[in-house]
C-alpha cells in the first residue's frame, strides 16, 4: 500500500500515535475521569483518524487513480488536486 518506505514510516507513526490516544481514552474511562477529559481525548483521536484517512485517500488518488507519473494531463492533475483539497477540508 505504501508507495515509499518514508511514506510507510509516516503512516505507521500516525497509527502508533492513534494507538496511544486510544489507550489514553481507555485509561481515562477505567479511572472514571471527568467526561470533558474523555470527550477531549476522543475528539483528538477522531482528528488523528481523519488525518490518517485523508493521507491514505490522497495517496490512493495520486498513485492508483491518476495515470503513472508524467502521463497525467494538466486537467487530470488539477482535478485530483481539487478532490484532495476538498477531502482535506471536509475531514478537518
N, C-alpha and C positions, 0 to 999 in steps of 0.2 A: 504494500500500500504506500509506504513512504517512498518518495521519489529520490531522496538523497539521504545519506547517513545523517547529515546535520538536521534535516527535517525530522527524521525519525527520532533523534535525540530530543529535539524541541517538543515534539508531540508527547513523548514519554515523560518528559519533565512536567508538562501540563497535567498529565494523568496522575503523576505522583503527588502534585500539589492538591489535586481534587481528592485523592485518597486521604490526604492529611485533613482536608476540610471535612470530609465525611466522618472521619474518626473524631474530629472535634465536636461535630454535631451529636454523635453517639455518646461521647463523654458528657456533654452538656445535658443531654436528656437523662442519662444514667444518674448524674449528680443533681438532678432536678434544678437546673439553672433557671434563671428568670426567662420568661417567654420571649422578651425582647432580645436577649442574647442569642437564644436559639434561632429566632427569626433572622437576625443579622447573619448568623453563620449559614443558614440555609440560603439566604439571598446571595452571599458571597460565593457559595458553591454553585448556585444556578448561573451566576455571571461567568464563572470559570468554565462551566459546561457549555454555555452559549458561545464563548470564545473558542473553545476547542471545536465545537460544531462548525463555526464559521471558517476556521482554518482548514478543516478536513474538506468541507464543501469547496472552498477556494482551490485547494489542490486538485480536487476531482475535476473541476471545471477546466483548470489550466492544463492538466496532464491527460485527461481522458475524454473531454468533450471537444476542446479545440483541436484542430489538426496539429500534427507534430511541429515542433519549433521551426519557425520560418515559413511554414506552409499556410498559416492563417492570414487571411487578408485583413486590412485595416478595420473593416466593418465587423468582422468576427471578433477581433481583439477588443474593439470598443464595446460590443455587445456583452462580451464576457466580463469585462471590467465593470460595466454598468450593473450587471447582475450581482457580481461580488460586492460592489458598493451597496446595493440595495439590501442584500442579505446581512451585511455587517450592520447597517443602520437598523434593520428590523430586530436583529438579535441583541442590540445594546440594552 
